[in-house]
Amino acid sequence: MLNLLGPSIEASDQSAGQAIGYQYYLSKPVSERDLDIMRHLDELHLKHPFIDARQLRDQLNLQDIKVGRKHVKSLIPEGINASTQLLYQTL
């Protein structure tokens, strides 16, 4: 059968040697503000490992870093994973 639409995405990806998902998702760089917040989250997590996102937000707001609970929660996995890996590496 004649394909009038041209090669499919799969065919063009295979010929270029790229994964199929590469064309659909390109990661965005992390902003400087988010990196600063994650650094503060790491420090707070090392001092108080059991506080939740609301308490972390409150602690950041006390340090004049205005951020909401949902934004803190979205950054927790990246920041906390980095600090726990660092903690386990030093033990």
C-alpha positions in Angstrom: 0.0 0.0 0.0 1.2 3.5 -0.8 1.9 5.7 2.1 1.2 9.3 1.1 1.9 10.8 4.5 5.6 10.1 4.5 7.6 7.9 6.9 6.2 7.3 10.3 7.8 8.6 13.5 9.1 5.2 14.3 10.7 4.7 10.9 12.4 8.2 11.0 13.6 7.6 14.6 15.0 4.2 13.8 16.9 5.7 10.8 18.3 8.5 12.9 19.3 6.2 15.7 17.2 7.9 18.4 14.7 6.5 20.8 11.0 7.1 19.9 10.3 8.9 23.1 13.0 11.5 22.4 10.7 13.4 20.0 7.9 13.7 22.5 9.7 14.8 25.7 12.5 17.3 26.1 13.5 18.1 29.6 13.5 21.7 30.8 16.5 23.1 32.8 15.9 23.7 36.5 15.7 27.4 37.4 18.2 29.0 39.8 15.4 29.7 42.2 14.4 26.1 42.3 18.0 25.0 42.9 18.2 27.5 45.8 15.0 26.1 47.3 16.2 22.5 46.9 19.5 23.5 48.7 17.5 24.9 51.6 15.2 21.8 51.6 18.3 19.6 51.9 19.6 21.6 54.9 16.2 21.5 56.6 15.8 17.8 55.9 19.2 17.0 57.4 18.3 19.0 60.6 14.6 17.8 60.8 14.2 14.6 58.7 10.5 14.0 59.8 8.8 17.3 59.0 6.3 17.4 56.1 5.7 19.8 53.2 3.6 22.3 55.2 6.3 22.6 57.9 9.0 22.8 55.3 7.1 25.6 53.6 6.7 27.4 56.9 10.4 27.1 57.7 11.3 28.5 54.2 8.9 31.4 54.6 10.6 32.2 58.0 13.8 32.5 56.0 12.1 35.0 53.6 11.9 32.4 50.8 8.3 32.8 49.6 7.1 29.4 48.3 3.8 27.4 48.4 3.2 24.0 49.8 2.5 22.4 46.4 5.8 23.8 45.0 7.7 22.5 48.0 6.0 19.1 47.6 7.0 19.0 43.9 10.6 19.7 44.8 10.8 17.3 47.8 11.7 14.1 45.9 14.6 15.7 44.1 16.0 17.5 47.1 15.4 14.8 49.7 16.8 12.1 47.5 20.0 14.1 47.1 20.4 14.7 50.8 19.7 11.1 51.8 22.2 9.8 49.2 24.8 12.2 50.6 24.0 11.1 54.1 24.4 7.4 53.2 27.7 8.1 51.4 29.2 9.7 54.5 28.2 6.9 56.8 
